[in-house]
Amino acid sequence: MCGIVGYVGLHQAADVLLQGLSKLEYRGYDSAGIAVHQNGILTVKTKGRLADLKEKIEKTDTCLFGKIGIGHTRWATHGAPSDVNSHPHSSENGRISVVHNGIIENYMQLKEMLEQKGRKFVSETDTEIVAQLFDDCYNGDMVETMINVISQIRGAYALGVLCSEHPDQIVAVRKDSPLLVGLSEKENYIASDIPALLEYTRDYYLLEDNEIVLLKQDGVTLFDLNKNEIKKEVFHVTWDVSAAEKDGYDYFMMKEIVEQPEGLRKTIFPRLCDNGIQLDHISLTEEFVKNINRIHIVACGSAWHAAIVGKYVIEKISRIPVEVDLASEFRYRDPILNKNDLCIIVSQSGETADTLAALREAKKHGVRVLSIVNVVGSSIARESDDVLYTWAGPEIAVATTKGYSTQLSVMYLLAVYFGKAKQEISLQEQNQYITDLKKVPEDVKSLLELEERIKVLAKQYAQSKDVFVIGRGIDHAAAMEASLKLKEISYIHSEAYAAGELKHGTISLIEDGTLVVAIATQQTLFEKLVSNIKEVKARGANVVAITPRGNEAIEKVADEVFYIPEGNELFSASSTVVPMQLLAYYIAVERGCDVDKPRNLAKSVTVE
Ligand code: AGP
């Protein structure tokens, strides 16, 4: 959950590094630093944001004119955010400088070994061990030394290394943490993610685990662990640069909320054809689908919420049993997987460590893996048997919105595809689902018009202590995502609860003025949900309801009602989440929170 960047070329490295880091702050932002090679290695680093680093650089009386360097923006794992714990880390003699994203699991043993050799450490981090170990192993050849170092470290890492004796090169490697190489004439780069380099180049090497990069101004060479040269395809990015810019919005999150209809259209429509659903580049045969016994959907966070909605929809339409697992649990519970199972991995970033590990666990059991991913060429995408991309475009805000909503739409596509393949639905039913699916982007777009009303509501509830979001069936799954949005950007404690479960304990927390959001779209459960609303009202709650047009009866019990367009209630989570995204956003703004970079969080959790 950190961002790393490296540059060698014709221009001042510091400028390129700082610009690249500004596009990686979403990956971690509690401290930052750069190291530049100029008559030895010069390092400037600080606790705080990139702005603090820039201020510190301006205050140094040294001009950073070097044309080769590395940079880092941190999400602390080992050691609190501080100047000394920030990256880059150096060897004691200053010969080696390292930036690192990931966790070195055996850093304590290595630290003891190096201390016995007389080396002194200054930080609490695992990364400093890499700098000292690299120096300890250094034999004059950066690639050979890197191979020796990674043979001794265990864990997840993307590493960029400078050496004062090699002022013309950076050596880098990745294992379980993302790293890519940016390529251009006379200038070459490394970075954790494409947005960092998009304004410099559209051509990349997407590194696989244990591929070592030697970066020089006049070229890039890749090696395997036996120091054999590797040839790779160049990956050409077609995004426009503005896709990774705020375009006048105060926060990326609002831009990405507004981009949802477009992302949904790009994700759904290319997969609709005259005779049904056509899943692009999928090698699942109809025979395989017909024989699927069980589907396991595995993910983290909001992707897990999408998975739970997926369970309801896929089971309802295809009658295939679906199990949903948190990735961090799945990999350790010795899951029961059979060859006729299908594992669906869901991840916006395609780099979440727990989710990637779950994918590998499923493959260890010989189970086919289909992933739903937003970042093209990401680790999860590359290791899956099949990938269904969500075409939401780059998502920068830490709190996902368009990533989640486009994941939902892929779940709907899969449900209808599986349902038809297993002959659980007729051609007519399939076509009706497709008609309903086509409506989703417009429904979501229409809900953006609630913004002004929600701004008022946000002011009313911005100081809430606890918020509860209740629902039944798919609405309960939708409530989970609604609740997380509120928690992660406004820091208000919030809980999603199955409405029928509230009375079994948690209702004791409801008191005068407690905000309860009731999501009520499942018609067969509507009356029961109304009863649950009455239960909390009787204990002093203020109730905001989200329900389809036509359910005006709810106005008799709720204090505020947001109507969503009528539609197929199996797809309702796509609509009910929008008012909650807007409410979370405006409450966070009202509370003066940093909406795009909430405290303690990072966009891609690439450590366990
Ligand atoms: C969602 O708003 C959070 N940022 C977080 O829960 C996220 O969904 C989770 O970390 C999974 O990320 P992924 O989809 O990139 O794997």
Boltz pocket constraint, residues with backbone or C-beta under 6 A from the ligand:
constraints:
  - pocket:
      binder: B
      contacts: [[A, 300], [A, 301], [A, 302], [A, 303], [A, 346], [A, 347], [A, 348], [A, 349], [A, 350], [A, 351], [A, 352], [A, 355], [A, 398], [A, 399], [A, 400], [A, 401], [A, 488], [A, 602], [A, 603], [A, 604], [A, 605]]
      max_distance: 6.0
